[in-house]
């Protein structure tokens, strides 16, 4: 019965439009592609979500009268050697030192240890009888005996910092990594960190500011005549629901003035499973489409279901550079009906592994990600030759490599720039939901989302930005920008579709008062007419966002 209905649907489509255009029409309203415009879950935590400097314990010198120093010995060395301080000894040995000079000696020795990477090091000169003129300095290279929080009791934060306790002197790299991993926990902010001396114990104390609930709402005109064009999104995040290190996020995307055209809902629950920052997450989403405008009379309905399991782990976590490895496996089912008759059905089971991160590079900040995707012949994945597949020459077993990067740096004064690139390489023809597309809010901004699509392609964008000094009315520190972007996509085995697009434009980004983040700009297509409008007129793009 399904096969008979499918043949009837395909015949009906062929009777109304040319075959190639019928394929394109369904591609443009594929619910999985429209849903890709929804706000994304962060690939990794914020780049600088926690303080990475700690105030070490004070140095001290307990002397009230000058002393003549014939030699200096350091007690408490575990990793460092006396030779690391030889030049300091030369300055102070053979002199009569006043109490301020003794304090300066303690400071100099502690500072040298910090320069060697032991950022929590401290030194003290206790009251002592001098034997043969030998002065003893007690140097703590930065051992931590206990960790505690102030402002909130979060066991996950303590667990993330606990590896600093009882493992010898703490080096800068490990301290920074641990503070950032603790700060990556959702629903809180890490503030000041400091080292306290409590008798014979050294305590690392970290201030916590709980922030378990957040939300954002936005509206833009990134849709098309068929779906939108106005789209509104809402994301709500709630943390520390079942544990001190979990998060539930729910995202909804709709066309508010044409609610029947599109709706999308995604829920994700994530939880940390190790003190090293490893996180596991499960998510599910649902999208539906019923395109309007010139497709309204064709009565096309689409649905897309996804379920996914994710794993994320920080390989490197530093303020100047961080790298995460991620892996996930997901199932997606896409269905499109015409006049309640099945016209398309794709089922994909896909495993992905990726690297993403950021680094200070060439005077700016570089962000990049790379993902290897492998379609698996599991859970009724679409087979080759399936008449209901979105492409006759594709199936659910495929391999792709995707890469994206952007580099932002100051140029001179208030002028800065950004270069961005995104690319996909495919080794077999792809079903529509796995294709790469040109157009939308990131690349080719003068064209609708996925105006051209294909198995593989590359997009490049360049943007110049100028920060306006001060405020202009309600606009706080506006940024003027101009851009040019281009891209090209193609299909394997001479498949239908693909193309090259170019656009230019400019606009302004600003915070409006204390309420809204705004981005409004004009984009001009340079490579022909848009499919929906049939013209190459400039378009005005905007987005307003409110965060709570």
RAHU-V485309 format. One record per residue. PHI is phi in whole degrees, 0 to 359 (999 if undefined). PSI is psi in whole degrees, -180 to 180 (none if undefined). Layout:
((PHI PSI) (PHI PSI))
This chain:
((999 -44) (299 -43) (296 -40) (295 -44) (296 -37) (296 -44) (297 -39) (295 -40) (295 -44) (296 -38) (294 -39) (296 -42) (298 -44) (296 -28) (285 -23) (262 -31) (219 161) (302 153) (302 -47) (297 -41) (291 -35) (299 -43) (300 -45) (296 -40) (301 -48) (294 -36) (301 -43) (292 -23) (245 18) (301 122) (299 -30) (291 -32) (283 -39) (295 -40) (294 -21) (295 -13) (279 -8) (294 151) (306 136) (267 152) (292 142) (299 135) (290 -25) (202 165) (296 175) (301 151) (290 -29) (218 71) (264 4) (208 152) (292 140) (244 10) (246 143) (233 136) (283 115) (287 168) (296 151) (291 148) (277 160) (207 157) (219 114) (264 74) (220 137) (249 -5) (225 150) (298 149) (225 153) (263 123) (258 120) (264 -24) (198 160) (233 133) (238 143) (250 125) (259 143) (103 1) (292 133) (243 -42) (246 -45) (288 162) (239 156) (305 -32) (296 -22) (294 -15) (243 12) (303 -42) (292 -29) (289 -41) (303 -42) (300 -32) (287 -37) (259 -24) (288 140) (85 12) (240 158) (267 119) (254 127) (282 168) (306 -44) (298 -36) (292 -37) (296 -41) (297 -37) (295 -37) (297 -46) (299 -43) (298 -43) (296 -41) (293 -42) (295 -41) (296 -38) (297 -42) (297 -38) (293 -38) (297 -27) (279 3) (107 -6) (263 81) (289 -14) (262 8) (296 146) (215 158) (224 149) (216 151) (242 100) (286 160) (298 134) (199 150) (280 134) (275 124) (254 119) (56 29) (73 16) (270 122) (261 128) (263 130) (245 128) (271 119) (244 123) (259 114) (289 -7) (117 43) (285 144) (245 127) (261 -21) (200 157) (233 139) (212 160) (246 157) (227 135) (100 -10) (176 148) (253 101) (240 113) (293 -29) (292 -37) (296 -45) (300 -43) (296 -38) (292 -32) (268 -15) (300 -34) (300 -13) (283 -15) (270 130) (73 20) (238 31) (87 -175) (301 141) (268 125) (270 161) (303 -46) (298 -44) (288 -38) (298 -46) (297 -44) (300 -46) (291 -40) (295 -40) (291 -40) (298 -40) (295 -41) (290 -18) (285 -12) (296 130) (290 149) (88 14) (202 163) (236 136) (268 129) (255 -132) (292 141) (238 142) (206 160) (254 132) (241 141) (264 120) (235 91) (67 -122) (266 2) (259 147) (248 123) (243 130) (268 117) (248 131) (236 130) (276 133) (243 138) (243 104) (296 140) (210 68) (285 -17) (234 136) (210 161) (204 159) (215 146) (226 141) (215 159) (218 141) (207 177) (244 40) (278 0) (282 -165) (231 179) (300 -33) (281 -37) (231 92) (117 -130) (280 -19) (287 132) (229 139) (237 141) (228 150) (224 129) (233 129) (238 134) (234 132) (230 126) (246 164) (56 46) (275 -53) (250 -14) (206 170) (285 -8) (225 38) (243 168) (207 138) (244 125) (236 139) (231 128) (236 134) (233 138) (228 128) (219 165) (260 99) (296 -31) (265 -9) (224 68) (300 -22) (283 -16) (284 -34) (200 142) (209 143) (215 138) (219 132) (226 138) (234 139) (220 133) (237 125) (233 150) (212 140) (286 138) (240 4) (206 157) (288 -9) (273 4) (97 6) (292 133) (233 141) (243 145) (214 148) (238 143) (213 157) (213 149) (215 158) (219 134) (227 147) (223 146) (226 146) (213 84) (299 143) (256 -144) (54 -132) (285 -4) (256 2) (301 -41) (286 -9) (273 -10) (53 57) (265 124) (243 138) (228 146) (223 150) (218 129) (243 138) (225 151) (219 139) (211 147) (241 126) (240 151) (225 134) (225 135) (217 134) (279 117) (280 -39) (223 130) (225 100) (224 161) (293 -36) (272 -15) (197 136) (217 152) (216 131) (242 148) (249 139) (225 155) (211 147) (205 159) (226 133) (217 159) (238 134) (229 133) (239 125) (239 131) (225 138) (229 131) (243 151) (234 121) (51 46) (65 20) (243 131) (298 125) (248 -31) (214 148) (205 120) (243 140) (229 125) (233 138) (241 116) (232 132) (254 137) (226 145) (225 138) (210 164) (235 137) (211 151) (180 -166) (211 161) (200 148) (287 125) (209 131) (52 43) (80 6) (220 -166) (244 123) (254 129) (239 138) (207 160) (208 150) (218 137) (223 133) (256 124) (244 137) (228 117) (285 136) (246 145) (275 67) (225 153) (55 49) (62 40) (297 149) (303 131) (264 160) (299 138) (83 1) (296 121) (293 -15) (265 -2) (293 150) (293 -21) (221 133) (293 -28) (263 12) (234 160) (214 -172) (278 -2) (253 110) (209 168) (223 130) (224 155) (233 124) (244 149) (216 140) (215 151) (202 149) (217 145) (230 122) (238 133) (206 152) (290 149) (252 -61) (200 135) (56 -125) (271 3) (268 132) (223 172) (215 161) (220 135) (244 136) (223 148) (216 146) (218 141) (210 151) (221 135) (243 130) (242 149) (251 -7) (214 159) (303 148) (244 148) (294 157) (303 -40) (293 -15) (259 -1) (288 160) (261 142) (233 152) (259 142) (110 154) (120 -165) (279 -12) (257 -46) (229 143) (57 61) (289 -11) (276 -4) (240 157) (293 158) (304 130) (57 43) (301 -39) (234 143) (218 159) (189 179) (292 -36) (213 158) (177 176) (219 141) (232 141) (225 139) (222 139) (235 138) (220 132) (256 138) (231 141) (231 120) (277 118) (288 130) (292 133) (73 -161) (248 155) (237 101) (61 -126) (279 -11) (280 119) (262 119) (47 59) (295 153) (238 119) (272 141) (217 153) (227 147) (217 160) (220 136) (217 154) (210 160) (192 160) (217 137) (229 154) (211 164) (246 146) (285 159) (55 36) (58 35) (294 156) (290 143) (112 -165) (89 -176) (143 178) (233 137) (229 152) (219 140) (211 159) (224 166) (171 -169) (191 173) (180 -160) (219 140) (241 140) (196 161) (264 128) (263 106) (61 -138) (254 15) (247 -54) (241 147) (259 129) (234 145) (220 116) (227 135) (204 170) (241 133) (235 139) (242 121) (284 135) (246 3) (232 37) (111 -180) (284 153) (283 148) (297 -46) (290 -48) (275 -24) (72 18) (220 172) (242 34) (288 152) (300 151) (236 148) (261 123) (250 141) (213 156) (212 134) (241 134) (227 135) (237 126) (249 142) (240 none))
